Amino acid sequence: MHHLHIFHGDPELGNGPLKEWPCSLDRAMELLKTWYDSDKPFFTKKDLRDVSNQLNRRYNTRRRSGAQNQMISVKGLSGSKIFYKVTTGQVLTGEVKNEEWVILEPKIRYFCYEQLTSSVKSEEIELVEAFFPVQIEHFALVRATDTKLPVDAEYIENPVAVDETLQNTLKYWRKTSEWEKLKSLLKLVVTHDITKIVGIASGSMEFGPDDEDCTYRSAVQHSLLITIKESLEENSETKTPCYVQDPRYTAVDEWALAQHGCEVLEDPKAFLEIDDDCILFSCCPALPLKEITVDFARPAMLVWDRVADAPGHRCHNPDSDHVRDMIEREYDSHEFWDLHEVEPAPFKSHLVVYIRRQVE
């Protein structure tokens, strides 16, 4: 497995004019701020479900029709649509000499308010894309033009079998004081009707991108999810589904997780499972999960990176005013994992457990 790059193609406007177009940069920033201040959602399950259905239809029909004729539409804040061409299979000339990009499968990219404004200002995306929180990109493999070999180093493979890694990590995790603390916090949500667990962006246990033992961190995070599931089932005597999603999962990861009752879902299907009756876990996701959660639901329990009291620099998953308002008004916080006190730190983040307050 090699590191994959991202190719972001220019969108097409289709037949109908955009409601916001023509538009200057200043006007786009003004419209985005007005929308954000109105508390209208940037993300809706309906729009995500529509994109998911289009991706599913693409995979179901790709053998019968050429990718060059396939388009994926996304809906913007005002209901306007733009279209992205599926370019899977194309080979593009790279910017560096003797490099070419092999375009792979399409993927969804999520932009919250802060990311849309910064990406438009930096010209990372087109001005016409300013009003579209959901956009389509492609994974791409960069290879040498002459040898056709990937130019990036291979990911580091876990020397231990994934199922064995997970079993060993589970044994270790069950004996930690951190699990005992989390187990006691689970007792505080017994009055909530927990129907599922959702885990986002916990990484692959088979391959890691560097030598910082990413596979170990992934195994610890999945152990946390599995033990939450086991604890809930022990107390309720009913099965609790656990849905997980990460673009780096391999078939081996999926098989190993299935042995413990965890179901791997393709993006964005795990997001669609987020509701008021779930426990949501995620650590340092490279997407605006907090903003997506604010728009979708109020999960019974959140286990994720600490929400800062003031704006900070978290470009992937920012702590916006909407996120802080949700936490301050609706949740009780419980310190769980202090990055500076626990070594080694498999989460590489200051994790906090947030439990939704019961309505009087």
C-alpha positions as CSV (number, residue, x, y, z in Angstrom):
1,M,0.0,0.0,0.0
2,H,1.3,3.4,-0.9
3,H,0.4,6.9,0.1
4,L,-2.4,8.3,-2.1
5,H,-2.7,12.0,-3.2
6,I,-5.9,13.9,-3.8
7,F,-7.0,15.2,-7.2
8,H,-9.7,18.0,-7.1
9,G,-11.1,18.6,-10.6
10,D,-13.1,21.7,-11.6
11,P,-16.8,21.4,-11.3
12,E,-19.3,21.9,-14.1
13,L,-22.4,24.2,-13.6
14,G,-24.9,22.1,-15.6
15,N,-27.8,23.7,-17.4
16,G,-29.3,25.8,-14.7
17,P,-27.7,29.0,-13.4
18,L,-26.5,29.1,-9.7
19,K,-28.7,31.2,-7.5
20,E,-25.6,33.0,-6.1
21,W,-23.9,33.6,-9.4
22,P,-22.4,35.9,-10.6
23,C,-20.6,36.6,-7.4
24,S,-17.5,38.4,-6.2
25,L,-15.2,37.1,-3.5
26,D,-16.4,39.7,-1.0
27,R,-20.0,38.9,-1.7
28,A,-19.4,35.2,-1.3
29,M,-17.8,35.8,2.1
30,E,-20.8,37.9,3.1
31,L,-23.3,35.3,2.0
32,L,-21.5,32.5,3.8
33,K,-21.4,34.5,7.0
34,T,-25.1,35.4,6.8
35,W,-25.9,31.7,6.3
36,Y,-23.7,30.6,9.2
37,D,-25.0,33.2,11.5
38,S,-28.6,32.2,10.7
39,D,-27.9,28.7,12.3
40,K,-29.0,27.0,9.1
41,P,-27.2,23.7,8.6
42,F,-24.2,23.4,6.3
43,F,-24.7,19.6,6.2
44,T,-27.9,17.6,5.9
45,K,-28.4,13.8,5.9
46,K,-30.7,14.1,2.9
47,D,-27.9,15.7,0.8
48,L,-25.3,13.2,2.0
49,R,-27.6,10.3,1.3
50,D,-28.2,11.6,-2.2
51,V,-24.4,11.7,-2.9
52,S,-24.0,8.3,-1.3
53,N,-26.7,6.8,-3.6
54,Q,-24.9,8.3,-6.6
55,L,-21.6,6.8,-5.6
56,N,-23.3,3.4,-5.0
57,R,-24.9,3.6,-8.5
58,R,-21.5,4.4,-10.0
59,Y,-19.9,1.3,-8.5
60,N,-22.9,-0.9,-9.5
61,T,-22.8,0.3,-13.2
62,R,-19.1,0.9,-13.8
63,R,-18.7,-2.3,-15.8
64,R,-21.4,-1.3,-18.2
65,S,-20.7,2.4,-18.8
66,G,-17.5,4.4,-19.2
67,A,-16.4,6.6,-16.4
68,Q,-16.0,9.5,-18.8
69,N,-19.8,9.7,-19.1
70,Q,-20.5,9.7,-15.4
71,M,-21.2,12.8,-13.3
72,I,-21.9,13.2,-9.6
73,S,-24.0,16.2,-8.5
74,V,-23.8,17.9,-5.2
75,K,-26.3,20.4,-3.8
76,G,-25.2,23.8,-2.3
77,L,-26.6,25.9,0.6
78,S,-29.3,27.5,-1.5
79,G,-30.3,24.4,-3.4
80,S,-28.2,25.0,-6.5
81,K,-26.2,22.1,-8.0
82,I,-22.8,21.7,-9.5
83,F,-21.5,18.5,-11.1
84,Y,-18.2,16.7,-10.9
85,K,-17.0,14.4,-13.6
86,V,-15.8,10.9,-12.6
87,T,-12.3,10.6,-14.1
88,T,-11.3,7.3,-12.6
89,G,-8.7,5.6,-14.8
90,Q,-7.4,8.7,-16.4
91,V,-3.6,9.3,-16.3
92,L,-2.6,13.0,-16.0
93,T,0.8,14.6,-16.5
94,G,2.3,15.6,-13.1
95,E,3.8,19.0,-12.3
96,V,7.1,17.4,-11.6
97,K,9.2,16.0,-14.4
98,N,8.8,12.2,-15.0
99,E,5.7,12.0,-12.8
100,E,2.1,11.1,-13.7
101,W,-1.1,10.9,-11.7
102,V,-3.3,7.8,-12.0
103,I,-6.8,8.9,-11.0
104,L,-8.5,6.4,-8.7
105,E,-12.0,6.2,-7.2
106,P,-14.0,9.4,-6.3
107,K,-14.4,10.5,-2.7
108,I,-16.3,13.0,-0.7
109,R,-14.6,16.1,0.8
110,Y,-16.4,18.0,3.6
111,F,-16.0,21.8,4.1
112,C,-17.4,23.6,7.2
113,Y,-17.9,27.4,7.2
114,E,-14.3,28.2,8.2
115,Q,-12.9,25.8,5.6
116,L,-15.0,27.1,2.8
117,T,-13.9,30.7,3.4
118,S,-10.2,29.9,3.8
119,S,-10.2,27.5,0.8
120,V,-11.8,30.1,-1.5
121,K,-9.5,32.9,-0.3
122,S,-6.4,30.8,-0.9
123,E,-7.8,29.6,-4.2
124,E,-7.6,26.0,-3.2
125,I,-11.1,25.6,-4.6
126,E,-12.9,27.7,-7.2
127,L,-15.0,30.7,-6.2
128,V,-18.1,28.9,-7.6
129,E,-17.6,26.1,-5.1
130,A,-17.8,28.5,-2.1
131,F,-21.4,27.6,-1.4
132,F,-20.9,23.8,-1.5
133,P,-20.0,22.1,1.8
134,V,-19.9,18.7,0.1
135,Q,-17.6,18.3,-2.9
136,I,-16.2,15.5,-4.9
137,E,-12.5,14.7,-5.3
138,H,-10.5,11.6,-6.4
139,F,-7.8,9.6,-4.8
140,A,-4.7,9.5,-7.1
141,L,-1.5,7.4,-7.2
142,V,1.6,9.3,-8.3
143,R,4.0,7.2,-10.3
144,A,7.1,7.6,-12.4
145,T,6.3,8.1,-16.1
146,D,9.1,5.7,-17.3
147,T,9.0,2.9,-14.8
148,K,5.3,3.2,-13.8
149,L,6.3,2.6,-10.2
150,P,4.9,4.7,-7.3
151,V,7.1,7.6,-6.3
152,D,6.0,7.6,-2.7
153,A,7.4,5.2,-0.1
154,E,5.2,2.3,0.8
155,Y,3.2,2.4,4.0
156,I,4.7,0.4,6.8
157,E,3.0,-2.9,7.3
158,N,2.2,-4.1,10.7
159,P,4.6,-7.0,11.3
160,V,2.0,-8.7,13.5
161,A,-1.2,-10.2,12.1
162,V,-4.1,-7.7,12.5
163,D,-6.3,-10.1,14.4
164,E,-3.5,-10.9,16.8
165,T,-2.7,-7.2,17.2
166,L,-6.3,-6.4,18.1
167,Q,-6.5,-9.3,20.5
168,N,-3.3,-8.3,22.3
169,T,-4.3,-4.7,22.4
170,L,-7.7,-5.6,23.8
171,K,-6.1,-7.5,26.6
172,Y,-3.9,-4.5,27.4
173,W,-6.7,-2.0,27.2
174,R,-9.1,-3.9,29.5
175,K,-6.4,-3.6,32.2
176,T,-5.9,0.1,32.0
177,S,-7.1,2.7,34.4
178,E,-8.4,4.7,31.4
179,W,-10.8,1.9,30.5
180,E,-11.9,1.7,34.1
181,K,-12.6,5.4,34.0
182,L,-14.5,5.2,30.8
183,K,-16.5,2.3,32.1
184,S,-17.6,4.3,35.1
185,L,-18.7,7.1,32.8
186,L,-20.8,4.7,30.7
187,K,-22.9,4.3,33.8
188,L,-23.9,7.9,33.6
189,V,-25.7,7.3,30.2
190,V,-27.9,4.3,31.4
191,T,-30.9,6.7,31.4
192,H,-30.3,7.4,27.7
193,D,-31.6,4.9,25.1
194,I,-28.3,4.0,23.5
195,T,-29.0,2.1,20.2
196,K,-25.6,2.1,18.5
197,I,-21.9,3.1,18.6
198,V,-20.3,5.1,15.7
199,G,-16.5,5.3,15.3
200,I,-15.0,7.7,12.7
201,A,-11.4,7.8,11.4
202,S,-9.7,5.4,13.7
203,G,-7.2,4.3,11.0
204,S,-5.9,1.0,9.7
205,M,-4.4,-1.7,11.9
206,E,-2.6,-3.3,8.9
207,F,-0.7,-0.4,7.4
208,G,0.6,2.9,8.8
209,P,2.0,5.9,6.9
210,D,5.0,6.4,9.1
211,D,7.2,4.9,11.8
212,E,5.2,6.4,14.7
213,D,3.3,3.1,15.2
214,C,0.1,4.2,13.7
215,T,-1.2,0.7,13.6
216,Y,-0.9,0.5,17.4
217,R,-2.8,3.7,17.9
218,S,-5.5,2.3,15.6
219,A,-5.7,-0.9,17.6
220,V,-6.1,1.0,20.9
221,Q,-8.9,3.2,19.4
222,H,-10.7,0.1,18.1
223,S,-10.3,-1.6,21.4
224,L,-12.0,1.4,23.0
225,L,-14.9,1.0,20.6
226,I,-15.1,-2.8,21.2
227,T,-15.1,-2.5,25.0
228,I,-17.8,0.1,24.9
229,K,-19.9,-2.2,22.8
230,E,-19.2,-5.2,25.2
231,S,-20.1,-3.1,28.3
232,L,-23.4,-1.9,26.8
233,E,-24.4,-5.4,25.8
234,E,-23.4,-6.8,29.2
235,N,-25.7,-4.3,30.9
236,S,-28.6,-4.4,28.5
237,E,-28.4,-8.1,27.4
238,T,-29.1,-6.9,23.8
239,K,-26.8,-6.5,20.8
240,T,-25.6,-3.0,20.2
241,P,-24.4,-2.3,16.6
242,C,-21.0,-0.7,16.2
243,Y,-20.4,1.1,12.9
244,V,-16.9,2.3,11.9
245,Q,-15.7,4.3,8.9
246,D,-12.2,5.1,7.6
247,P,-10.9,5.4,4.0
248,R,-7.7,3.5,5.0
249,Y,-9.5,0.3,6.1
250,T,-8.3,-2.8,4.3
251,A,-10.1,-6.1,3.8
252,V,-8.1,-7.5,6.6
253,D,-9.1,-4.6,8.9
254,E,-12.7,-5.2,8.0
255,W,-12.5,-9.0,8.7
256,A,-10.8,-8.5,12.1
257,L,-13.3,-5.9,13.2
258,A,-16.2,-8.1,12.1
259,Q,-15.0,-10.8,14.6
260,H,-15.9,-8.3,17.3
261,G,-19.2,-7.2,15.9
262,C,-18.0,-4.0,14.3
263,E,-19.4,-3.2,10.8
264,V,-17.3,-1.2,8.4
265,L,-19.3,1.3,6.4
266,E,-18.3,3.3,3.3
267,D,-18.2,7.1,3.5
268,P,-20.6,8.7,4.2
269,K,-22.8,5.9,5.6
270,A,-21.4,6.0,9.1
271,F,-22.2,9.8,9.3
272,L,-25.8,8.9,8.4
273,E,-25.9,6.7,11.6
274,I,-25.2,9.6,13.9
275,D,-28.3,10.4,15.9
276,D,-29.4,11.3,19.4
277,D,-29.2,7.7,20.6
278,C,-25.6,6.9,19.7
279,I,-22.2,7.1,21.3
280,L,-19.8,8.8,18.9
281,F,-16.1,8.3,19.1
282,S,-13.4,10.0,17.0
283,C,-9.9,11.2,17.6
284,C,-8.2,13.8,15.4
285,P,-10.3,13.2,12.2
286,A,-9.1,15.0,9.1
287,L,-12.6,16.3,8.5
288,P,-15.1,18.7,10.2
289,L,-16.8,16.0,12.2
290,K,-17.8,18.4,15.0
291,E,-19.6,20.7,12.6
292,I,-21.3,17.7,10.9
293,T,-22.4,16.4,14.3
294,V,-23.9,19.8,15.3
295,D,-26.0,19.8,12.2
296,F,-27.1,16.1,12.4
297,A,-27.9,15.3,16.1
298,R,-27.1,15.5,19.8
299,P,-25.5,12.1,20.5
300,A,-26.0,10.8,24.0
301,M,-22.2,10.5,24.5
302,L,-19.3,12.0,22.6
303,V,-15.7,10.8,23.1
304,W,-13.6,13.2,21.0
305,D,-10.9,15.9,21.1
306,R,-11.4,18.6,23.7
307,V,-13.5,21.5,22.6
308,A,-11.5,24.6,23.2
309,D,-13.0,27.5,25.1
310,A,-11.7,30.0,22.5
311,P,-11.0,29.7,18.8
312,G,-7.8,27.9,17.9
313,H,-6.0,26.5,15.0
314,R,-7.6,23.2,14.1
315,C,-7.9,23.3,10.4
316,H,-9.4,19.8,9.9
317,N,-11.9,19.7,12.7
318,P,-12.4,23.2,14.1
319,D,-14.0,24.2,17.3
320,S,-16.5,26.7,15.9
321,D,-18.9,28.9,17.8
322,H,-21.7,26.4,17.0
323,V,-19.7,23.5,18.4
324,R,-18.9,25.4,21.6
325,D,-22.5,26.5,22.1
326,M,-23.7,22.9,21.8
327,I,-21.2,21.6,24.3
328,E,-21.7,24.5,26.8
329,R,-25.5,24.4,26.7
330,E,-26.2,20.7,26.3
331,Y,-23.4,18.6,27.6
332,D,-21.5,17.8,30.8
333,S,-17.7,17.3,30.3
334,H,-15.5,14.6,31.9
335,E,-11.7,14.6,31.4
336,F,-10.7,11.3,30.0
337,W,-7.2,11.3,28.4
338,D,-4.7,14.1,29.1
339,L,-2.1,14.1,26.3
340,H,0.6,15.5,28.6
341,E,0.1,13.0,31.5
342,V,-0.3,9.6,29.8
343,E,2.6,8.0,28.1
344,P,2.6,6.5,25.6
345,A,-0.3,8.5,24.2
346,P,-2.0,6.3,21.5
347,F,-4.7,9.0,20.9
348,K,-2.2,11.8,20.4
349,S,-4.9,14.2,21.6
350,H,-6.6,15.5,24.7
351,L,-9.8,13.5,24.8
352,V,-12.9,14.4,26.7
353,V,-16.1,12.5,27.3
354,Y,-19.2,14.7,26.8
355,I,-22.5,13.4,28.1
356,R,-25.7,15.0,27.0
357,R,-27.8,16.4,29.8
358,Q,-31.2,15.1,30.4
359,V,-34.0,17.5,29.7
360,E,-35.9,18.3,32.9
